[in-house]
Each structure stands twice: as structure tokens, then as C-alpha cells.
Amino acid sequence: MRSSLLTLAASALVTGALFAGAAHAEPVTYNLDPTHTFTSFGYNHLGLSSQQSKFNKVTGTVTYDKAAKTGAVDVTIDMKSVNTGAAVFDGHIQGEDFLDTAKFATATFKSTKVVFEGDKPAAVEGNLTIKGITKPVTLTVSHFVNTEHPMMKRDAIGANASVVIKRTEFNAGKYAPYVGDDVTITLSLEALKQ
């Protein structure tokens, strides 16, 4: 009888410990900081140079559960905010043969899985939608930090992640292959806890 009571007590302690651990594993949602978040893209131009441009307006959220090692990323890019460094080319690249922003004003990335290595995300798998075409992609995370923002004094996340896509797969392939089909997209973000 005493042995049964000890076993029951031990089971209760273990179960309690498991539930206590689960209670601490809660996801936290962070809003992207629009003043320190942007998406850049680079491609080869006629074999002459590597062109770098960006989108100035990016919104979305990052969800992160440090204890459970899970997360999610949901990003919307304002395609009309493209910034090539030249106003004339900004208009040109928004045309039908490229971004077609008159019909497709935004692009989105919605994660399906965050892959961790140790305590930090190493890759984010998800669906990228450009010009109404959705393709599965995997972003490689080159930098990740979760800490208190030194000025805002709030829990914050900072990260950089990138992926290479083929623009022809998103119906934006004019002048390929002379203008490179491969486009490297980099998301540089800072986010603050809601």
C-alpha cells in the first residue's frame, strides 16, 4: 500500500512538473518595426553588375516560443514601395512585365515551419506569393537575436534571412536570361513584442 502511494505521489509530481514546464512555453507575438524592417533584392544585370534594390514598406508579425523552439513569420510587402535608387526605374519595374503593381500591390510570405539549430532558428519554410503565384521557399537565417531593445526597453527580435528565387517562376521574367533569372531576396527585420 505504501509503495502504491509513493508511486502515485511520484507520478503526480512528474505530471505537475510537465504541466508547469508546458505553462512556461508560451508563444510571444512581435510586430515588425516599419522603420527598421525592409526587404532587399539583388540580381545580375546583363553580366555587367549586381543590382541591389529594396522595398521600403514591410508589415507583419513574428511569433516566437523560446522554450518550445517554435515560431512563425507572416510578412506583407508593399510592392509599390520598390526603391531602385532611380524614380524612372521604380516606375519601370512596377510595370506588367515585372511586378505589375497595378494588379498585384502586395507580395506575402507566410511560414509553415521554423527549423531550429540549438536555441536559434536556422531556416524558415513557407509560401511566397508574388503576382498571385505562390511557391514554397526556404529562407536561410543568417542572424537572429532575441533581447531587450536598448532604447525602447521592450522585448525585441532582430533577424536577417534570405532566399534565392527564379523570377520566371513568378511571371516576372522579361529579359531573362540576359537580366538574371536568379533573384536573391533578403528580409532584414526588427520586431517589438505586442
FENPEZI-V409421 format. One line per field, one symbol per residue. phi: phi as a letter, one per 20 degrees, with the letter a starting at -180 (. if undefined). psi: psi as a letter, one per 20 degrees, with the letter a starting at -180 (. if undefined). burial: I if it has 16 or more other ideal C-beta (glycine too) atoms within 10 Angstrom, else O. Layout:
phi: ???
psi: ???
burial: ???
This chain:
phi: .ffffffffffffffffffffffeedfddcefefeccbddbcbedlmebdeccbdedccqccdbcffelcabccccdeffegcenbgffgfffefgfdelffecfcccccfdadedcmecfdbceadddclmddcfcceeeebbbcbfffdelcgcccbcbbbdcdfffdlcdgmfefegffcedcddccbdgf
psi: ghggggggggghgggghghgghhimpqpppppoiikprpqqqrpokjhropprrphopraqpppnggilrrqpopppohijpoiiphghgggiirhidhlihhnhqqqpoqiqppqocjqphqoqappopkjppqproppoippqorpphgilqpqqqqpqrqprphhiklljpjqjgpphppoppooqpqqp.
burial: OOOOOOOOOOOOOOOOOOOOOOOOOOOOOIOIIOOOIIIOIIIIOOOOOOIOIIIOIIOIOIIIOOOOIOIIIIIIIIIIIIOIOOOOOIOOIIOOOIIIIOOIOIIOIOIOOIOOOOOOIOIIOIOIIIIOOOOOOOIOIOOIOIOOIOOOOOIIIIIOIIIOIOIOOIIIOOOOOOIIIOIIIIIIIIIIIO
